[in-house]
């Protein structure tokens, strides 16, 4: 399959590129800073651009069959102002709007995107671990990122694409184990985390699996 990956130089993105190449896909990696793209392969095409630029996103999407977005925020929230509302106008939501428009223009259907557990309805009845994360860690450190992801999900969910929104628990650099859970109603438990390698595995599976089309599975241990 010809797949374009947005955010290929981040922690999950690097593992996603490796996984896609290993599985025999033709990969277009959309990068803002090409010096951070260390992977090299004959089936890997690197396209330099900015997700804020709709024209550059359109050019990257053209000729592909599916899109995976693992875009992430570029700057953390300011912990000195934990009560300030989050900023929903970051690269994640802007990129989502441009990706959706480009996919419609070029006739692509399958969009797989990573957000985070705690976005949307997933934060309802969070349990002890989830409540600690959402009430203690997110306000000072991640409020801009979460506001951006909320806006991203709204854009994706309002589209008529075959979208799948994947909400991982806390991300780690652990290995690929193929031993994880994925459910729409999954909540953080005693192990409220998931390796980026396992997330990459799950994201790749969504390219051909219809189980979670137009749904929002959370993924964790």
Residue pairs with C-beta under 8 A, 6 or more apart in sequence:
1 25
1 26
1 65
1 66
1 207
1 208
2 25
2 26
2 28
2 63
2 64
2 65
2 66
3 20
3 25
3 26
3 27
3 28
3 64
3 65
3 66
3 67
3 68
3 207
4 27
4 28
4 29
4 30
4 47
4 60
4 61
4 64
4 66
4 67
4 68
5 13
5 16
5 17
5 20
5 27
5 28
5 29
5 30
5 67
5 68
5 69
5 70
6 30
6 51
6 57
6 60
6 67
6 68
6 69
6 70
6 71
6 95
6 99
7 13
7 30
7 69
7 70
7 71
7 72
8 14
8 16
8 17
8 29
8 30
8 31
8 37
8 39
8 70
9 29
9 31
9 33
9 36
9 37
10 70
10 71
10 72
11 171
11 173
11 196
12 70
12 114
12 171
12 196
12 199
12 200
12 203
13 70
14 38
14 39
15 176
15 196
15 197
15 199
15 200
16 68
16 70
16 200
16 203
16 204
17 27
17 29
17 39
17 44
18 39
18 200
19 197
19 200
19 201
19 204
20 27
20 204
21 27
21 39
21 41
21 43
21 44
23 204
24 43
25 43
26 43
26 45
27 41
27 43
27 44
27 45
28 45
28 46
28 47
28 60
28 63
28 64
29 37
29 39
29 44
29 45
29 46
29 47
30 47
30 49
30 51
30 56
30 57
30 60
31 37
31 46
31 47
31 48
31 49
32 48
32 49
32 50
32 51
34 46
34 48
37 46
47 56
47 59
47 60
49 56
49 57
49 59
49 60
50 56
51 57
51 71
51 91
51 94
51 95
51 98
51 99
52 91
52 94
52 95
52 98
53 98
54 98
54 101
54 102
57 95
57 98
57 99
57 101
57 102
58 98
58 101
58 102
58 105
58 106
60 102
61 67
61 99
61 102
61 103
61 105
61 106
61 108
62 102
62 106
63 106
64 106
64 108
65 108
65 110
66 108
66 109
66 110
66 111
66 112
66 207
67 99
67 103
67 108
67 110
67 111
67 112
68 111
68 112
68 113
68 203
68 204
68 207
69 95
69 96
69 99
69 111
69 112
69 113
69 114
70 113
70 114
70 203
71 91
71 92
71 95
71 96
72 91
72 92
72 145
73 90
73 91
73 92
73 144
73 145
73 148
74 90
74 91
75 144
76 141
76 142
76 144
76 145
77 86
77 140
77 141
77 142
77 143
77 144
77 145
78 84
79 140
79 141
82 139
82 140
82 143
83 139
84 143
85 143
85 147
86 143
86 144
86 145
86 146
86 147
86 148
86 150
87 144
87 147
87 148
88 147
88 148
88 150
88 151
89 148
89 151
90 144
90 145
90 147
90 148
91 148
92 145
92 148
92 149
92 151
92 152
93 148
93 149
93 151
93 152
93 155
95 152
96 113
96 151
96 152
96 155
96 156
97 155
99 111
100 111
100 155
100 156
100 159
100 161
102 108
103 109
103 111
103 161
104 159
104 161
108 161
109 161
109 162
110 161
110 162
110 163
110 164
110 206
110 207
111 156
111 159
111 161
111 162
111 163
111 164
112 163
112 164
112 166
112 203
112 206
112 207
113 152
113 156
113 163
113 164
113 165
113 166
114 166
114 167
114 168
114 199
114 203
115 149
115 152
115 153
115 165
115 166
115 167
116 145
116 146
116 149
116 167
116 168
117 123
117 130
117 167
117 168
117 169
117 186
117 188
117 218
117 220
118 126
118 130
118 133
118 134
118 138
118 146
118 167
119 146
119 149
119 150
119 153
119 167
120 150
120 153
120 167
120 216
121 216
122 167
122 216
122 218
123 130
123 134
125 187
126 133
126 134
126 187
126 188
127 187
127 188
127 189
129 188
129 189
129 190
129 192
130 187
130 188
130 192
133 170
133 188
133 192
138 146
153 165
153 216
156 163
156 165
157 163
157 165
157 214
162 210
162 213
162 214
163 213
163 214
164 206
164 212
164 213
164 214
164 215
164 217
165 215
165 216
165 217
166 182
166 199
166 202
166 203
166 206
166 216
166 217
166 218
166 219
167 216
167 217
167 218
167 219
168 194
168 199
168 218
168 219
168 220
169 188
169 192
169 193
169 194
169 218
169 219
169 220
169 221
170 188
170 192
170 193
170 194
171 193
171 194
171 195
171 196
171 199
172 193
172 194
172 195
172 196
173 195
173 196
174 195
174 196
174 197
174 198
175 195
175 197
176 195
176 197
176 198
176 200
176 201
177 195
177 197
177 198
178 198
178 201
179 198
179 221
180 194
180 198
180 202
180 219
180 220
180 221
181 219
181 220
181 221
182 202
182 212
182 217
182 218
182 219
183 217
183 218
184 212
184 215
184 216
184 217
184 218
185 218
186 217
186 218
186 219
186 220
187 218
188 220
189 220
189 221
191 220
191 221
192 220
193 220
193 221
194 219
194 220
194 221
198 219
199 219
202 219
206 212
